[in-house]
Amino acid sequence: MHPHVSCLFSLAVKPEEFPEFKALIANIVAATRAEPGTLVYEYSANEDNNTVHILERYNADSVISHVDTTFAPFGKRFLELCTVTSLVVYGTPDAEIRKHLDPFGAVYMTPFDGFSR
């Protein structure tokens, strides 16, 4: 198994709900910042604030705790304010990680060459 798992989420957000969404994200990011196994956790929006990407990179053994422990208290409101339009997963997540990401419609990309520093 690859030591890291990276995720790229694409979200649809109604522009009129973006201020509330952004405030919620500030709380999620603050909680996630305390996770030692979360290496990258970044939100970016397009000019119209209707498309948001989340770039995440974890030590493979930290994905499940992020989803089940850190993100879970925010999940219901998060999914009320946005729609996950795609999720691309990089690395080689095991079956348990896949079970946690599959509900978001994950597409898994298997690494075959390259490096990470």
Secondary structure by P-SEA (a helix, b strand, c coil): cccbbbbbbbbbbcccaaaaaaaaaaaaaaaacccccccbbbbbbcccccbbbbbbbcccccaaaaaccccccaaaaaaaaccccbbbbcccccaaaaaaacccbbbbbbbcccccc
